[in-house]
Amino acid sequence: MASPTLITPTSKPTQLSPIKPKFTTTTTTTTITAAACQPRRREFLSLATVILSPACLFPVTPALAGTDEDYVKETEEVITKVRNTINMDKNDPNVANAVAELRETSNSWVAKYRREKSLLGRLSFRDIYSAINAVSGHYISFGPTAPIPAKRKARILEEMDTAEKALLRGR
């Protein structure tokens, strides 16, 4: 282990040399300065960027989240996994694996359906999204083996029930 070094001030401060410009430009009628070329270079680069941008070469199409049947099927899977995971006994050795699987499933579900405007107004989407946030937030904050408090667990299960009823009604 190295010993700490003490820095002591010098008895006589030294002055720093003033900053001098590296070059000076003199303009003559035959000499082109760098400042005069700069606007043309910028115009060229911006034009080249627009022409060669991938968005122009490959038009971006929005990712489709799938059909309504896919949404219902995947949402039911998420509901089942959330219920099974939060109802597991805290002494069960598979809790950490179940939580990891739930997080992976819920992250993919959220990533797939969060930007779908036709689903944002649905009751089932709102309730599932809220429940996933509550479950994920709990396990992120307290770890995968921490049991969910009874009050939070009851609210999550209630949201799952209302979401499941809404899915059956097509909402």
GITA-V122424 format. One record per residue. RES is the residue in three letters. SS is DSSP state (H for helix, E for strand, - for the rest). OMEGA is omega in radians with two decimals (none if undefined). NEAR is the number of other C-alpha atoms within 12 Angstrom. Layout:
RES/SS/OMEGA/NEAR ; RES/SS/OMEGA/NEAR
This chain:
MET/-/-3.10/3 ; ALA/-/3.12/4 ; SER/-/-3.13/5 ; PRO/-/3.14/6 ; THR/-/3.11/6 ; LEU/-/3.09/6 ; ILE/-/3.14/6 ; THR/-/3.14/7 ; PRO/-/3.10/8 ; THR/-/-3.10/7 ; SER/-/-3.08/6 ; LYS/-/3.14/7 ; PRO/-/3.11/7 ; THR/-/-3.13/8 ; GLN/-/3.10/6 ; LEU/-/3.13/7 ; SER/-/3.14/6 ; PRO/-/-3.14/6 ; ILE/-/3.14/7 ; LYS/-/3.08/8 ; PRO/-/-3.09/7 ; LYS/-/3.13/6 ; PHE/-/3.04/9 ; THR/-/-3.12/10 ; THR/-/3.03/13 ; THR/-/-3.10/12 ; THR/-/3.01/12 ; THR/-/-3.10/8 ; THR/-/-3.10/7 ; THR/-/-3.09/7 ; THR/-/3.09/12 ; ILE/-/-3.12/13 ; THR/-/3.13/16 ; ALA/H/-3.13/15 ; ALA/H/3.13/15 ; ALA/H/3.14/13 ; CYS/H/-3.05/13 ; GLN/H/-3.14/13 ; PRO/H/3.13/13 ; ARG/H/3.14/13 ; ARG/H/3.12/14 ; ARG/H/3.11/14 ; GLU/H/3.14/13 ; PHE/H/-3.12/15 ; LEU/H/3.13/15 ; SER/H/3.10/14 ; LEU/H/3.12/13 ; ALA/H/3.12/14 ; THR/H/3.13/15 ; VAL/H/-3.10/14 ; ILE/H/-3.04/14 ; LEU/H/-3.11/14 ; SER/-/-3.14/15 ; PRO/H/-3.14/12 ; ALA/H/3.11/12 ; CYS/H/-3.13/13 ; LEU/H/-3.13/11 ; PHE/-/-3.11/10 ; PRO/-/-3.11/9 ; VAL/-/3.07/10 ; THR/-/-3.13/8 ; PRO/-/3.11/11 ; ALA/-/3.14/12 ; LEU/-/-3.10/17 ; ALA/-/-3.12/23 ; GLY/-/-3.11/18 ; THR/-/3.11/15 ; ASP/H/3.12/19 ; GLU/H/3.10/14 ; ASP/H/3.13/17 ; TYR/H/-3.11/29 ; VAL/H/-3.11/30 ; LYS/H/-3.10/18 ; GLU/H/3.10/27 ; THR/H/3.07/37 ; GLU/H/3.09/28 ; GLU/H/3.12/23 ; VAL/H/3.13/35 ; ILE/H/-3.14/38 ; THR/H/-3.12/24 ; LYS/H/3.12/31 ; VAL/H/-3.14/37 ; ARG/H/-3.12/30 ; ASN/H/-3.08/21 ; THR/H/-3.08/36 ; ILE/H/3.10/38 ; ASN/-/3.13/24 ; MET/-/3.09/24 ; ASP/-/-3.09/17 ; LYS/-/3.12/20 ; ASN/-/3.12/13 ; ASP/-/-3.11/18 ; PRO/-/-3.11/13 ; ASN/-/-3.09/17 ; VAL/H/-3.10/25 ; ALA/H/3.11/24 ; ASN/H/3.13/18 ; ALA/H/3.12/28 ; VAL/H/3.11/37 ; ALA/H/3.11/23 ; GLU/H/3.10/22 ; LEU/H/3.14/31 ; ARG/H/3.12/29 ; GLU/H/3.14/19 ; THR/H/-3.11/26 ; SER/H/3.09/34 ; ASN/H/3.13/21 ; SER/H/3.11/19 ; TRP/H/-3.14/30 ; VAL/H/-3.14/30 ; ALA/H/-3.10/17 ; LYS/H/-2.98/24 ; TYR/H/-3.08/32 ; ARG/-/-3.08/25 ; ARG/-/-3.13/17 ; GLU/-/-3.03/22 ; LYS/H/-3.12/14 ; SER/H/-3.12/18 ; LEU/H/-3.03/28 ; LEU/H/-3.12/18 ; GLY/-/-3.10/17 ; ARG/-/3.11/27 ; LEU/H/-3.12/25 ; SER/H/-3.14/33 ; PHE/H/-3.11/39 ; ARG/H/-3.10/26 ; ASP/H/3.13/32 ; ILE/H/-3.13/46 ; TYR/H/3.12/33 ; SER/H/-3.14/27 ; ALA/H/3.12/35 ; ILE/H/3.10/41 ; ASN/H/-3.13/24 ; ALA/H/-3.12/29 ; VAL/H/-3.13/42 ; SER/H/3.12/32 ; GLY/H/3.12/20 ; HIS/H/-3.09/24 ; TYR/H/3.07/26 ; ILE/H/-3.09/19 ; SER/H/-2.98/15 ; PHE/H/3.12/14 ; GLY/-/-3.04/19 ; PRO/-/-3.11/30 ; THR/-/-3.14/25 ; ALA/-/3.12/24 ; PRO/-/3.12/26 ; ILE/-/3.13/32 ; PRO/-/-3.03/18 ; ALA/H/-3.11/12 ; LYS/H/3.12/12 ; ARG/H/3.13/21 ; LYS/H/3.12/25 ; ALA/H/3.13/19 ; ARG/H/3.13/23 ; ILE/H/3.13/32 ; LEU/H/3.08/31 ; GLU/H/3.09/21 ; GLU/H/3.09/30 ; MET/H/3.13/37 ; ASP/H/-3.13/24 ; THR/H/3.11/25 ; ALA/H/-3.14/32 ; GLU/H/3.07/31 ; LYS/H/3.13/23 ; ALA/H/3.10/23 ; LEU/H/3.12/29 ; LEU/H/3.13/17 ; ARG/-/-3.13/13 ; GLY/-/-3.12/17 ; ARG/-/none/22
